[in-house]
Amino acid sequence: MIVNFDSNSASRTLSIGKSALTFKGTTLKDMKWLAEFTDIESFTFENDVLLKITLNSGFSKNIGRVTASCKKLINSHFKERDVVW
């Protein structure tokens, strides 16, 4: 599953696989990183639209705003894999 976001001029992509996710931005501020699901402390939607990921290491990133339908697809993707935070 691939989720695209726009934040000002930076284009961001979140690829969600079977056991890990990869984040890629287009600026130095948005570096590329990979996280196994076991490395993730929380995966939340703040104010019901802003996707935020926090790793067990303490690293936290606001990824971007999502639509209601995108949020539903993301939640469904994790539910199918029995992944809960």
N, CA, C and O atoms as a GROMACS GRO file, in nm:
protein
  340
    1MET      N    1   0.085  -0.117   0.000
    1MET     CA    2   0.000   0.000   0.000
    1MET      C    3   0.090   0.123   0.000
    1MET      O    4   0.184   0.131   0.078
    2ILE      N    5   0.061   0.219  -0.087
    2ILE     CA    6   0.139   0.342  -0.094
    2ILE      C    7   0.048   0.460  -0.067
    2ILE      O    8  -0.058   0.474  -0.128
    3VAL      N    9   0.090   0.546   0.027
    3VAL     CA   10   0.015   0.665   0.064
    3VAL      C   11   0.100   0.785   0.026
    3VAL      O   12   0.216   0.794   0.066
    4ASN      N   13   0.044   0.879  -0.050
    4ASN     CA   14   0.116   1.001  -0.088
    4ASN      C   15   0.060   1.120  -0.012
    4ASN      O   16  -0.061   1.129   0.012
    5PHE      N   17   0.148   1.212   0.025
    5PHE     CA   18   0.111   1.333   0.097
    5PHE      C   19   0.176   1.451   0.029
    5PHE      O   20   0.280   1.436  -0.036
    6ASP      N   21   0.118   1.569   0.044
    6ASP     CA   22   0.182   1.693   0.001
    6ASP      C   23   0.189   1.783   0.123
    6ASP      O   24   0.089   1.807   0.190
    7SER      N   25   0.307   1.833   0.150
    7SER     CA   26   0.328   1.924   0.261
    7SER      C   27   0.411   2.040   0.209
    7SER      O   28   0.532   2.028   0.193
    8ASN      N   29   0.345   2.152   0.183
    8ASN     CA   30   0.410   2.266   0.118
    8ASN      C   31   0.469   2.220  -0.014
    8ASN      O   32   0.396   2.172  -0.101
    9SER      N   33   0.600   2.232  -0.031
    9SER     CA   34   0.661   2.190  -0.157
    9SER      C   35   0.721   2.050  -0.150
    9SER      O   36   0.768   1.998  -0.251
   10ALA      N   37   0.720   1.991  -0.032
   10ALA     CA   38   0.781   1.858  -0.016
   10ALA      C   39   0.678   1.749  -0.046
   10ALA      O   40   0.566   1.753   0.004
   11SER      N   41   0.716   1.656  -0.127
   11SER     CA   42   0.629   1.542  -0.158
   11SER      C   43   0.674   1.424  -0.074
   11SER      O   44   0.793   1.391  -0.071
   12ARG      N   45   0.582   1.362  -0.006
   12ARG     CA   46   0.615   1.250   0.083
   12ARG      C   47   0.542   1.125   0.040
   12ARG      O   48   0.431   1.131  -0.012
   13THR      N   49   0.606   1.010   0.062
   13THR     CA   50   0.545   0.882   0.029
   13THR      C   51   0.566   0.787   0.146
   13THR      O   52   0.676   0.777   0.200
   14LEU      N   53   0.461   0.718   0.185
   14LEU     CA   54   0.467   0.615   0.288
   14LEU      C   55   0.426   0.484   0.223
   14LEU      O   56   0.313   0.469   0.178
   15SER      N   57   0.518   0.389   0.219
   15SER     CA   58   0.489   0.256   0.165
   15SER      C   59   0.469   0.161   0.281
   15SER      O   60   0.558   0.145   0.364
   16ILE      N   61   0.353   0.099   0.288
   16ILE     CA   62   0.321   0.008   0.398
   16ILE      C   63   0.319  -0.134   0.343
   16ILE      O   64   0.236  -0.168   0.259
   17GLY      N   65   0.412  -0.215   0.392
   17GLY     CA   66   0.422  -0.353   0.346
   17GLY      C   67   0.359  -0.450   0.444
   17GLY      O   68   0.275  -0.412   0.526
   18LYS      N   69   0.400  -0.576   0.434
   18LYS     CA   70   0.344  -0.680   0.520
   18LYS      C   71   0.398  -0.676   0.662
   18LYS      O   72   0.328  -0.714   0.756
   19SER      N   73   0.523  -0.629   0.680
   19SER     CA   74   0.581  -0.628   0.814
   19SER      C   75   0.662  -0.502   0.843
   19SER      O   76   0.722  -0.490   0.950
   20ALA      N   77   0.664  -0.408   0.749
   20ALA     CA   78   0.743  -0.286   0.768
   20ALA      C   79   0.683  -0.173   0.685
   20ALA      O   80   0.601  -0.195   0.596
   21LEU      N   81   0.727  -0.051   0.716
   21LEU     CA   82   0.689   0.063   0.635
   21LEU      C   83   0.813   0.144   0.601
   21LEU      O   84   0.911   0.145   0.676
   22THR      N   85   0.807   0.212   0.488
   22THR     CA   86   0.916   0.297   0.442
   22THR      C   87   0.860   0.436   0.419
   22THR      O   88   0.757   0.454   0.354
   23PHE      N   89   0.931   0.535   0.473
   23PHE     CA   90   0.893   0.674   0.454
   23PHE      C   91   0.999   0.740   0.367
   23PHE      O   92   1.118   0.720   0.388
   24LYS      N   93   0.955   0.820   0.270
   24LYS     CA   94   1.050   0.891   0.184
   24LYS      C   95   0.998   1.031   0.158
   24LYS      O   96   0.885   1.050   0.114
   25GLY      N   97   1.084   1.130   0.185
   25GLY     CA   98   1.053   1.269   0.155
   25GLY      C   99   1.146   1.320   0.047
   25GLY      O  100   1.228   1.245  -0.005
   26THR      N  101   1.133   1.447   0.013
   26THR     CA  102   1.215   1.504  -0.093
   26THR      C  103   1.308   1.613  -0.045
   26THR      O  104   1.377   1.675  -0.126
   27THR      N  105   1.314   1.638   0.085
   27THR     CA  106   1.402   1.741   0.139
   27THR      C  107   1.495   1.679   0.242
   27THR      O  108   1.474   1.566   0.286
   28LEU      N  109   1.599   1.754   0.281
   28LEU     CA  110   1.690   1.705   0.385
   28LEU      C  111   1.615   1.682   0.516
   28LEU      O  112   1.650   1.593   0.593
   29LYS      N  113   1.513   1.764   0.541
   29LYS     CA  114   1.433   1.750   0.662
   29LYS      C  115   1.357   1.617   0.662
   29LYS      O  116   1.335   1.556   0.767
   30ASP      N  117   1.318   1.573   0.544
   30ASP     CA  118   1.244   1.448   0.528
   30ASP      C  119   1.334   1.341   0.471
   30ASP      O  120   1.331   1.314   0.351
   31MET      N  121   1.412   1.281   0.554
   31MET     CA  122   1.501   1.175   0.507
   31MET      C  123   1.423   1.045   0.488
   31MET      O  124   1.311   1.032   0.538
   32LYS      N  125   1.482   0.952   0.418
   32LYS     CA  126   1.420   0.821   0.396
   32LYS      C  127   1.452   0.730   0.515
   32LYS      O  128   1.565   0.729   0.563
   33TRP      N  129   1.353   0.655   0.561
   33TRP     CA  130   1.377   0.558   0.668
   33TRP      C  131   1.280   0.442   0.657
   33TRP      O  132   1.173   0.453   0.597
   34LEU      N  133   1.320   0.333   0.716
   34LEU     CA  134   1.241   0.210   0.717
   34LEU      C  135   1.218   0.170   0.861
   34LEU      O  136   1.308   0.182   0.944
   35ALA      N  137   1.099   0.124   0.892
   35ALA     CA  138   1.068   0.076   1.027
   35ALA      C  139   0.989  -0.054   1.018
   35ALA      O  140   0.886  -0.061   0.952
   36GLU      N  141   1.039  -0.155   1.086
   36GLU     CA  142   0.962  -0.279   1.102
   36GLU      C  143   0.845  -0.247   1.195
   36GLU      O  144   0.856  -0.160   1.280
   37PHE      N  145   0.735  -0.317   1.178
   37PHE     CA  146   0.620  -0.293   1.265
   37PHE      C  147   0.657  -0.310   1.412
   37PHE      O  148   0.601  -0.241   1.498
   38THR      N  149   0.749  -0.401   1.443
   38THR     CA  150   0.791  -0.424   1.582
   38THR      C  151   0.870  -0.305   1.638
   38THR      O  152   0.886  -0.294   1.759
   39ASP      N  153   0.920  -0.216   1.550
   39ASP     CA  154   0.995  -0.097   1.592
   39ASP      C  155   0.904   0.022   1.621
   39ASP      O  156   0.950   0.125   1.670
   40ILE      N  157   0.776   0.008   1.591
   40ILE     CA  158   0.682   0.120   1.603
   40ILE      C  159   0.610   0.116   1.737
   40ILE      O  160   0.548   0.016   1.773
   41GLU      N  161   0.621   0.227   1.810
   41GLU     CA  162   0.552   0.240   1.938
   41GLU      C  163   0.406   0.279   1.917
   41GLU      O  164   0.316   0.223   1.981
   42SER      N  165   0.383   0.374   1.827
   42SER     CA  166   0.245   0.416   1.800
   42SER      C  167   0.230   0.466   1.657
   42SER      O  168   0.323   0.519   1.596
   43PHE      N  169   0.111   0.448   1.606
   43PHE     CA  170   0.072   0.488   1.471
   43PHE      C  171  -0.065   0.550   1.489
   43PHE      O  172  -0.164   0.478   1.498
   44THR      N  173  -0.072   0.683   1.494
   44THR     CA  174  -0.197   0.748   1.532
   44THR      C  175  -0.240   0.853   1.430
   44THR      O  176  -0.162   0.896   1.346
   45PHE      N  177  -0.366   0.891   1.439
   45PHE     CA  178  -0.422   0.999   1.359
   45PHE      C  179  -0.463   1.110   1.456
   45PHE      O  180  -0.567   1.100   1.520
   46GLU      N  181  -0.380   1.215   1.466
   46GLU     CA  182  -0.413   1.326   1.554
   46GLU      C  183  -0.522   1.410   1.489
   46GLU      O  184  -0.520   1.433   1.368
   47ASN      N  185  -0.615   1.456   1.570
   47ASN     CA  186  -0.730   1.532   1.519
   47ASN      C  187  -0.800   1.459   1.406
   47ASN      O  188  -0.863   1.521   1.320
   48ASP      N  189  -0.789   1.327   1.406
   48ASP     CA  190  -0.857   1.239   1.312
   48ASP      C  191  -0.806   1.247   1.168
   48ASP      O  192  -0.859   1.178   1.081
   49VAL      N  193  -0.702   1.331   1.140
   49VAL     CA  194  -0.654   1.344   1.002
   49VAL      C  195  -0.503   1.347   0.987
   49VAL      O  196  -0.452   1.313   0.880
   50LEU      N  197  -0.429   1.385   1.090
   50LEU     CA  198  -0.284   1.400   1.081
   50LEU      C  199  -0.215   1.271   1.126
   50LEU      O  200  -0.218   1.235   1.243
   51LEU      N  201  -0.154   1.202   1.031
   51LEU     CA  202  -0.087   1.074   1.060
   51LEU      C  203   0.045   1.100   1.131
   51LEU      O  204   0.130   1.174   1.081
   52LYS      N  205   0.063   1.038   1.247
   52LYS     CA  206   0.184   1.053   1.327
   52LYS      C  207   0.237   0.915   1.363
   52LYS      O  208   0.161   0.828   1.408
   53ILE      N  209   0.367   0.895   1.343
   53ILE     CA  210   0.432   0.768   1.377
   53ILE      C  211   0.539   0.795   1.481
   53ILE      O  212   0.620   0.886   1.466
   54THR      N  213   0.540   0.715   1.588
   54THR     CA  214   0.643   0.723   1.690
   54THR      C  215   0.710   0.587   1.701
   54THR      O  216   0.643   0.484   1.716
   55LEU      N  217   0.843   0.587   1.693
   55LEU     CA  218   0.919   0.462   1.703
   55LEU      C  219   0.956   0.435   1.848
   55LEU      O  220   0.955   0.527   1.931
   56ASN      N  221   0.989   0.311   1.879
   56ASN     CA  222   1.031   0.273   2.015
   56ASN      C  223   1.154   0.352   2.059
   56ASN      O  224   1.175   0.370   2.179
   57SER      N  225   1.235   0.398   1.964
   57SER     CA  226   1.356   0.474   1.996
   57SER      C  227   1.324   0.615   2.043
   57SER      O  228   1.412   0.686   2.092
   58GLY      N  229   1.198   0.658   2.029
   58GLY     CA  230   1.158   0.792   2.067
   58GLY      C  231   1.142   0.886   1.948
   58GLY      O  232   1.084   0.993   1.961
   59PHE      N  233   1.194   0.846   1.832
   59PHE     CA  234   1.180   0.926   1.711
   59PHE      C  235   1.032   0.936   1.675
   59PHE      O  236   0.961   0.836   1.674
   60SER      N  237   0.986   1.058   1.646
   60SER     CA  238   0.846   1.080   1.614
   60SER      C  239   0.836   1.167   1.491
   60SER      O  240   0.915   1.260   1.474
   61LYS      N  241   0.740   1.138   1.404
   61LYS     CA  242   0.727   1.213   1.279
   61LYS      C  243   0.580   1.232   1.245
   61LYS      O  244   0.504   1.135   1.238
   62ASN      N  245   0.541   1.358   1.223
   62ASN     CA  246   0.410   1.387   1.166
   62ASN      C  247   0.425   1.368   1.016
   62ASN      O  248   0.497   1.444   0.951
   63ILE      N  249   0.357   1.270   0.960
   63ILE     CA  250   0.373   1.236   0.820
   63ILE      C  251   0.293   1.329   0.730
   63ILE      O  252   0.346   1.380   0.632
   64GLY      N  253   0.168   1.351   0.762
   64GLY     CA  254   0.084   1.439   0.682
   64GLY      C  255  -0.063   1.412   0.704
   64GLY      O  256  -0.101   1.319   0.776
   65ARG      N  257  -0.145   1.494   0.642
   65ARG     CA  258  -0.290   1.481   0.654
   65ARG      C  259  -0.342   1.376   0.556
   65ARG      O  260  -0.293   1.364   0.444
   66VAL      N  261  -0.440   1.302   0.601
   66VAL     CA  262  -0.502   1.201   0.516
   66VAL      C  263  -0.653   1.224   0.509
   66VAL      O  264  -0.712   1.284   0.599
   67THR      N  265  -0.713   1.175   0.404
   67THR     CA  266  -0.858   1.182   0.390
   67THR      C  267  -0.920   1.069   0.473
   67THR      O  268  -0.850   0.976   0.514
   68ALA      N  269  -1.049   1.078   0.495
   68ALA     CA  270  -1.119   0.973   0.571
   68ALA      C  271  -1.108   0.839   0.501
   68ALA      O  272  -1.091   0.736   0.566
   69SER      N  273  -1.118   0.838   0.368
   69SER     CA  274  -1.109   0.711   0.295
   69SER      C  275  -0.969   0.652   0.302
   69SER      O  276  -0.953   0.530   0.310
   70CYS      N  277  -0.867   0.738   0.299
   70CYS     CA  278  -0.729   0.689   0.311
   70CYS      C  279  -0.705   0.632   0.450
   70CYS      O  280  -0.641   0.528   0.465
   71LYS      N  281  -0.755   0.700   0.552
   71LYS     CA  282  -0.741   0.652   0.690
   71LYS      C  283  -0.805   0.514   0.703
   71LYS      O  284  -0.749   0.425   0.767
   72LYS      N  285  -0.921   0.497   0.643
   72LYS     CA  286  -0.992   0.369   0.649
   72LYS      C  287  -0.909   0.259   0.582
   72LYS      O  288  -0.900   0.148   0.635
   73LEU      N  289  -0.848   0.289   0.468
   73LEU     CA  290  -0.764   0.191   0.398
   73LEU      C  291  -0.641   0.153   0.480
   73LEU      O  292  -0.604   0.036   0.487
   74ILE      N  293  -0.577   0.253   0.542
   74ILE     CA  294  -0.459   0.227   0.625
   74ILE      C  295  -0.497   0.137   0.742
   74ILE      O  296  -0.430   0.038   0.769
   75ASN      N  297  -0.605   0.173   0.812
   75ASN     CA  298  -0.649   0.092   0.927
   75ASN      C  299  -0.684  -0.050   0.884
   75ASN      O  300  -0.653  -0.146   0.955
   76SER      N  301  -0.748  -0.064   0.769
   76SER     CA  302  -0.784  -0.196   0.717
   76SER      C  303  -0.660  -0.278   0.685
   76SER      O  304  -0.655  -0.398   0.712
   77HIS      N  305  -0.558  -0.213   0.628
   77HIS     CA  306  -0.433  -0.279   0.594
   77HIS      C  307  -0.369  -0.341   0.719
   77HIS      O  308  -0.323  -0.455   0.717
   78PHE      N  309  -0.366  -0.263   0.828
   78PHE     CA  310  -0.307  -0.314   0.952
   78PHE      C  311  -0.395  -0.421   1.017
   78PHE      O  312  -0.344  -0.519   1.071
   79LYS      N  313  -0.525  -0.402   1.013
   79LYS     CA  314  -0.617  -0.499   1.073
   79LYS      C  315  -0.603  -0.636   1.006
   79LYS      O  316  -0.606  -0.738   1.074
   80GLU      N  317  -0.587  -0.637   0.873
   80GLU     CA  318  -0.569  -0.763   0.800
   80GLU      C  319  -0.445  -0.838   0.845
   80GLU      O  320  -0.437  -0.961   0.834
   81ARG      N  321  -0.347  -0.765   0.897
   81ARG     CA  322  -0.221  -0.825   0.941
   81ARG      C  323  -0.214  -0.840   1.093
   81ARG      O  324  -0.109  -0.872   1.148
   82ASP      N  325  -0.327  -0.817   1.161
   82ASP     CA  326  -0.334  -0.826   1.307
   82ASP      C  327  -0.232  -0.736   1.375
   82ASP      O  328  -0.173  -0.774   1.476
   83VAL      N  329  -0.211  -0.617   1.320
   83VAL     CA  330  -0.118  -0.520   1.379
   83VAL      C  331  -0.200  -0.414   1.450
   83VAL      O  332  -0.284  -0.347   1.388
   84VAL      N  333  -0.176  -0.398   1.580
   84VAL     CA  334  -0.250  -0.301   1.661
   84VAL      C  335  -0.152  -0.223   1.747
   84VAL      O  336  -0.062  -0.280   1.807
   85TRP      N  337  -0.172  -0.090   1.751
   85TRP     CA  338  -0.092  -0.007   1.841
   85TRP      C  339  -0.182   0.059   1.941
   85TRP      O  340  -0.135   0.134   2.026
   0.00000   0.00000   0.00000
